[in-house]
Amino acid sequence: MPKQLLIIGFVWPEPKSSAAGSRMMQIIHFFQSEDYEITFASSCAKTDNAVNLEALGISQVFVELNNSSFNEFVKELNPDVVLFDRFMTEEQFGWRVAQECPNALRVLDTEDLHSLRKGRHQAFKDCQPFSNFYLFNDVAKREIASIYRCDLSLMISETEIEILTSEFRVPKNLLVYLPFLLEGISEGDIQNLPEFEARQHFVTIGNFLHEPNYNAVLYLKETIWPLIKKQLPQAEMYVYGAYASQKVNQLHNIKERFLIKGFAEDANQVMQQAKVCLAPLRFGAGLKGKLVDAMQNGTPCVTTFVGAEGMFGDLEANGFIEDNPNDFAEKAVQLYKNEALWKTKQQNGFCIINTRFGKEVHQKLFSKVLNNTIQDLEQHRLGNFTGQMLQHHSMQSTRFMSKWIEEKNK
């Protein structure tokens, strides 16, 4: 009998819209390679950008929040593994899974540490340096509790593992380092990419529902782009991203050569046409998909320390890391004008993709941890008393609130 995986999605995967969507598809492909039959369930409405999972042999199920029909559904499916997409999904459905399928392995895909992103955003708004005062926020209390209640949590960044183990004292055996799972870049791939002289202009890309992306574009428009444009008056700034709202579109200015392009049907093509990628992120968490897109397509990048976090390890960046806007703009101009420098940084990007994000290595390690935990699940849980305690106590509030809402809806 084939193994069953249930993924409960916060949203339906949109790999063309966000790095989170690409990440979810990488996880799905991993479990397919492990011979799992997959059911993807979500309570979220679908958009036109959602991938057709059924075409990939994956069952799609809409589930209701705060409704005991989910209990019947999950009990009948009886999955071997349940994967929660973000901690909010585990809060909603985790207690129901634990109640109906106590022997199912519960896995949390954090995507990135939401509490870290929220804390950095608040520190930014307060014009204060980030500290544990901002890290230990209310979202952190919920998110860390969710990590403890699950048997394994998938972490996309080594930096975030370090924060969890050092600042929150989360046991390492509950965390699995699983970054982006990417195909290697061959010499043939590199030969097919446009050369320096065939490219022009600057580019940035990102889902505008994600506040760090909007803030970065605003920062580009108001502070960094005027500095670049002063030195490169003929250059243009192309801004791509899904779900551009009115506040994004109003930044479009032909005279200033700052152009809002909207949704990119093919992010690879967009990156290959550009000479330099700019990612001036001032807060956020996790790994940045735009930097991966840039490296895969041979486009050097200028980013901030927040943007670079967890991306390069001990390797040289595929561009420059600068927080000061004047230095950021200066490095962007250097990359744009200096072909030898540009080619060196491009090669760095290829090396980073092949060295740090090769999918075979990370899939093999994840497979080993996954299967060992399944085989020794009882002992694994005995070693996580805090998780048992949280499952017993704190989830009761979520559980009974859900039951109350269900009765109210009747």
Buried (B, 14 or more C-beta within 10 A) or exposed (E): EEBBBBBBBBBBBBBBBBBBBBBBBBBBBBBBEBEBBBBBBBBBEEEEBBBEBEEEEBEBEEBEEBBEEBBEBBEEBEBBBBBBBBBBBBBBBBBBBBBBBEEBBBBBBBBBBBBBBBBBBBBBEEEEEBEEEBBBBEBBEBBBBBBBBBBBBBBBBBBBBEBBBEBBEBBEEBBBBBBBBBEEBEEEBEEEBBEBEEBBBBBBBBBBBBEBBBBBBBBBBEBBBBBBBEBBEEBBBBBBBBBBEEEBEEBBEEEBBBBBBBBBEEBEEBBBBBBBBBBBBBBBBBBBBBBBBBBBBBBBBBBBEBBBBBBBEEEEBBBBBBEEBEBBBBBBBBBBEEEEBBBEBBBBBBBBBBBBBBBEEBBEEBBEBBEEBBEEBEEBBEEBEBBBEBBEEBBEEBBEEBEEEBEEEE
